[in-house]
Amino acid sequence: MICFMFLINVIYSEMVPGALPAVFGTSHLTLVHRAHLRYGQVLLVLGAAVQIGKLCGTVVIAVVRGEEKV
């Protein structure tokens, strides 16, 4: 069983916090169970998987579009 705990800022609508478990659950399933992400590997991230990569002990390289997201 996978358990996630999120601290949600009050400025988000009700829909955003409701979607977080689905997004993180899908990312976790894909990275850990299907891709067999392991400690010491390098992970290039385009989205929300930065935290999952850090928890798995990988080297995380995050790519963003635009300076406002940095």
C-alpha positions in Angstrom: 0.0 0.0 0.0 1.3 3.5 -0.9 0.5 6.4 1.4 1.1 10.0 0.4 0.7 13.0 2.6 0.5 16.5 1.0 0.4 20.0 2.5 -1.9 22.0 0.4 -1.8 25.7 0.1 -5.3 27.3 0.6 -5.1 29.2 -2.7 -5.7 26.0 -4.7 -9.2 25.1 -5.8 -10.8 21.9 -4.5 -10.0 20.1 -7.7 -6.2 20.4 -7.4 -5.8 18.6 -4.0 -8.2 15.9 -5.2 -6.0 15.2 -8.3 -2.7 14.9 -6.4 -3.0 11.3 -5.2 -3.9 10.2 -8.8 -0.9 12.1 -10.3 1.6 10.9 -7.7 0.2 7.4 -7.6 0.5 7.1 -11.4 4.1 8.5 -11.4 5.1 6.1 -8.5 3.7 3.1 -10.3 5.4 4.0 -13.6 8.8 4.9 -12.1 9.2 2.4 -9.4 7.3 -0.7 -10.5 7.5 -0.5 -14.3 10.8 1.3 -14.9 12.5 -0.2 -11.8 13.9 3.2 -10.7 16.8 2.5 -8.3 19.2 4.3 -6.0 22.0 6.1 -7.9 20.3 6.2 -11.3 19.7 9.5 -13.1 16.1 10.7 -13.7 15.1 13.4 -16.1 11.8 14.9 -15.0 9.4 17.0 -17.0 6.6 17.0 -14.4 5.6 16.1 -10.9 8.0 13.2 -10.3 10.8 15.1 -8.6 9.8 14.1 -5.1 9.5 10.4 -6.1 12.9 10.5 -7.7 14.4 12.0 -4.5 12.8 9.4 -2.3 14.2 6.6 -4.5 17.7 8.1 -4.1 18.2 9.1 -7.8 20.0 12.0 -9.2 17.1 14.2 -10.4 17.4 16.6 -13.3 14.3 18.8 -13.6 13.4 20.5 -16.9 11.0 23.4 -17.0 9.7 25.7 -19.7 10.0 29.4 -18.9 11.9 31.3 -16.2 8.7 31.8 -14.1 8.7 28.1 -13.2 12.3 28.0 -12.0 
